[in-house]
Amino acid sequence: MTLKRLLDFLNIIHEEFSDIITNVELQPDKLRIMLIDGSWIEIRYPVEDKFSFHWQRGDKIYRLDTAPHHKHIKTFPRHIHLGSEDNVVEDFITRVGDKPEENFRNFMKWVRSQL
């Protein structure tokens, strides 16, 4: 992630999602966010159209990413592992062409709605 993108995401966290976040850790290639329910999120967004939003909630995973597999998914390469690695569905959270900050914001809004 670029430093600017990382700072933009941190700004969004502090301005819009402080009610659900207990801690944020900056790491060399990702952002780790701790949530009020004890779960955590790792954000990787190395370039404009490649990203991974991984939410670990107990033994459940919710990961929205652009890894180039699951070609049968209508939103390929964007897809969501919904609850487990094997349950892969279309991406209903982000939109092609949206800026990274808007995709991040939409993911965090979805997370908030699930808490």
C-alpha positions as CSV (number, residue, x, y, z in Angstrom):
1,M,0.0,0.0,0.0
2,T,1.2,3.5,-0.7
3,L,1.7,5.7,2.3
4,K,-0.9,8.1,0.9
5,R,-3.5,5.4,0.6
6,L,-2.7,4.1,4.0
7,L,-3.1,7.6,5.5
8,D,-6.4,8.1,3.6
9,F,-7.7,4.8,5.0
10,L,-6.6,5.8,8.5
11,N,-8.5,9.1,8.1
12,I,-11.6,7.3,7.0
13,I,-11.3,5.0,10.1
14,H,-11.0,7.9,12.5
15,E,-13.7,10.1,11.0
16,E,-16.3,7.5,10.1
17,F,-15.7,4.2,12.0
18,S,-14.3,5.0,15.4
19,D,-17.4,3.6,17.0
20,I,-16.6,0.0,15.9
21,I,-12.8,0.1,16.1
22,T,-10.6,-0.4,19.2
23,N,-7.1,-0.3,17.6
24,V,-5.3,0.1,14.3
25,E,-1.8,-1.3,13.6
26,L,0.3,0.0,10.7
27,Q,2.4,-2.8,9.2
28,P,4.8,-2.6,6.2
29,D,2.3,-4.0,3.6
30,K,-1.0,-3.9,5.4
31,L,-3.3,-2.3,7.8
32,R,-4.7,-4.3,10.8
33,I,-7.9,-3.1,12.4
34,M,-9.2,-4.5,15.7
35,L,-13.0,-4.3,16.1
36,I,-15.2,-4.0,19.2
37,D,-16.3,-7.6,19.1
38,G,-12.7,-8.9,19.2
39,S,-12.5,-9.7,15.5
40,W,-9.9,-8.2,13.2
41,I,-9.5,-7.0,9.6
42,E,-6.4,-6.9,7.4
43,I,-6.4,-4.5,4.5
44,R,-4.1,-5.0,1.6
45,Y,-4.4,-2.6,-1.4
46,P,-1.1,-2.6,-3.3
47,V,-2.4,-1.1,-6.5
48,E,-5.6,0.6,-7.7
49,D,-7.4,-2.5,-8.9
50,K,-6.0,-5.2,-6.7
51,F,-7.0,-5.6,-3.1
52,S,-7.9,-7.9,-0.2
53,F,-10.2,-7.0,2.7
54,H,-9.9,-10.0,5.2
55,W,-12.2,-10.0,8.2
56,Q,-11.5,-12.8,10.7
57,R,-14.4,-13.3,13.1
58,G,-13.8,-16.4,15.3
59,D,-13.6,-19.3,12.9
60,K,-15.4,-17.4,10.2
61,I,-13.7,-15.5,7.4
62,Y,-15.1,-12.8,5.2
63,R,-12.6,-11.9,2.5
64,L,-13.3,-9.7,-0.4
65,D,-10.4,-9.9,-2.9
66,T,-9.3,-9.7,-6.5
67,A,-7.2,-12.9,-6.7
68,P,-7.6,-14.1,-10.3
69,H,-9.4,-17.4,-9.6
70,H,-13.2,-18.2,-9.4
71,K,-13.6,-17.3,-13.0
72,H,-17.3,-18.5,-12.9
73,I,-18.2,-15.5,-10.6
74,K,-20.0,-12.8,-12.5
75,T,-17.9,-10.0,-10.8
76,F,-14.6,-11.8,-11.6
77,P,-12.0,-11.1,-10.4
78,R,-13.7,-9.5,-7.5
79,H,-15.3,-12.0,-5.2
80,I,-16.2,-12.6,-1.5
81,H,-15.4,-15.6,0.6
82,L,-18.5,-15.4,2.7
83,G,-18.0,-17.2,6.1
84,S,-15.5,-19.7,4.8
85,E,-12.9,-20.2,2.1
86,D,-15.2,-22.5,0.1
87,N,-18.3,-20.3,0.1
88,V,-17.4,-17.9,-2.7
89,V,-20.0,-15.4,-4.0
90,E,-20.2,-12.3,-6.2
91,D,-18.8,-9.1,-4.9
92,F,-21.8,-7.1,-3.7
93,I,-19.8,-4.5,-1.7
94,T,-17.3,-2.8,-4.1
95,R,-17.8,-1.4,-7.6
96,V,-15.5,-1.5,-10.6
97,G,-14.1,2.0,-11.2
98,D,-14.6,3.3,-7.6
99,K,-11.5,4.8,-5.9
100,P,-9.8,2.6,-3.3
101,E,-11.1,4.9,-0.5
102,E,-14.7,4.3,-1.6
103,N,-14.2,0.6,-1.8
104,F,-12.7,0.6,1.7
105,R,-15.5,2.7,3.0
106,N,-18.1,0.4,1.5
107,F,-16.4,-2.6,3.0
108,M,-16.3,-1.0,6.4
109,K,-20.0,0.0,6.2
110,W,-20.8,-3.6,5.4
111,V,-18.8,-4.8,8.4
112,R,-20.6,-2.3,10.7
113,S,-23.9,-3.7,9.5
114,Q,-22.8,-7.2,10.5
115,L,-21.8,-6.3,14.0
